Amino acid sequence: MVSQYVFPSSRGLFRIVKHGHRWRSLLEAREVARHESPEAALVALREAWPQARLPQALSQWRYVAEAASLPHVRLARATNGIRIIGIGPSQPRARRSRRVWGRPSRDVTDHG
């Protein structure tokens, strides 16, 4: 996931998405234009859709950070290559029963 600003409107979901060193302005899944800054993208969206009543400042939009900056994603990337010692990737893991030894299951006898 990339960094982006999101604002829901009656006209649809407006997004300003970081794309490399530029910013893309989108309405739903359709790209409207590319810009040098998120502020320039906001100005262009407000001019193109005045009826959408988009906020004047990006601080009023919801900011979704890049996934790499989130702690749980960094942890997942760091532990992605770790294997459990003694178990290969092609070996099935042994299942252990929760049944207590020495106590038979209900209504089951040892003799047939």
C-alpha positions in Angstrom: 0.0 0.0 0.0 1.2 3.5 -0.8 0.7 6.8 1.0 -2.6 8.4 0.2 -5.2 11.0 1.2 -8.8 9.8 1.1 -12.1 11.7 1.2 -15.5 10.2 0.6 -18.0 12.4 -1.1 -21.5 12.1 -2.6 -19.7 12.1 -6.0 -17.5 9.1 -5.1 -14.3 8.3 -3.3 -11.6 10.9 -4.0 -8.0 9.9 -3.4 -4.6 11.6 -3.8 -2.0 8.8 -4.0 1.8 9.0 -4.0 3.1 7.5 -7.2 6.9 7.5 -7.2 7.9 11.2 -6.8 4.6 12.4 -8.1 1.0 12.4 -6.8 -2.0 11.0 -8.7 -5.5 12.4 -8.2 -8.2 9.8 -8.5 -12.0 9.6 -8.4 -13.0 6.1 -7.5 -10.6 3.9 -9.7 -10.2 6.5 -12.5 -7.0 8.6 -12.6 -7.8 12.3 -13.2 -4.3 13.8 -13.4 -0.7 13.7 -12.0 0.8 16.5 -9.9 4.0 17.5 -8.3 2.5 17.8 -4.8 -0.5 16.6 -2.9 -1.6 20.3 -2.5 -1.6 20.8 -6.3 -3.7 17.6 -6.6 -6.2 19.0 -4.1 -6.5 22.3 -5.9 -7.1 20.5 -9.3 -9.7 18.2 -7.8 -11.5 21.2 -6.1 -11.6 23.0 -9.4 -12.8 20.0 -11.4 -15.5 19.0 -9.0 -16.8 22.1 -7.0 -20.1 20.3 -6.4 -18.3 17.6 -4.4 -17.5 20.1 -1.7 -14.0 18.8 -1.1 -12.2 20.3 2.0 -9.7 23.1 1.4 -6.9 21.6 3.5 -5.3 18.2 3.3 -5.5 18.0 7.1 -9.2 17.5 6.8 -8.7 14.4 4.5 -8.0 11.0 6.0 -4.3 10.2 5.6 -3.3 6.5 5.1 0.4 5.9 5.7 2.6 3.8 3.6 2.5 0.1 4.7 6.2 -0.1 5.3 6.0 2.5 8.0 3.4 0.5 10.0 5.0 -1.5 12.8 3.1 -4.8 12.3 4.1 -4.8 8.6 7.7 -4.3 9.4 7.5 -7.2 11.8 5.8 -9.4 9.2 8.5 -8.6 6.7 11.3 -9.3 9.3 9.9 -12.7 10.3 8.8 -13.8 6.8 11.9 -16.0 6.2 12.1 -17.6 9.6 11.3 -21.3 9.9 10.6 -23.3 13.0 13.8 -25.3 13.9 13.5 -29.0 13.1 10.5 -28.6 10.8 11.2 -28.3 7.1 8.8 -26.5 4.8 7.7 -29.8 3.2 7.2 -31.6 6.5 3.7 -31.7 8.0 3.4 -30.6 11.6 2.5 -33.2 14.2 -1.0 -32.8 15.7 -1.4 -33.2 19.4 -4.6 -34.3 21.0 -6.1 -32.3 23.8 -7.5 -35.4 25.4 -6.1 -36.2 28.8 -4.3 -39.5 29.0 -5.8 -42.1 31.4 -9.3 -40.8 31.1 -11.5 -42.4 28.4 -13.8 -40.4 26.3 -17.4 -40.4 27.4 -19.5 -43.5 26.5 -16.4 -45.2 24.9 -15.1 -48.5 26.3 -11.7 -50.0 25.8 -13.2 -53.3 24.7 -15.1 -53.7 21.5 
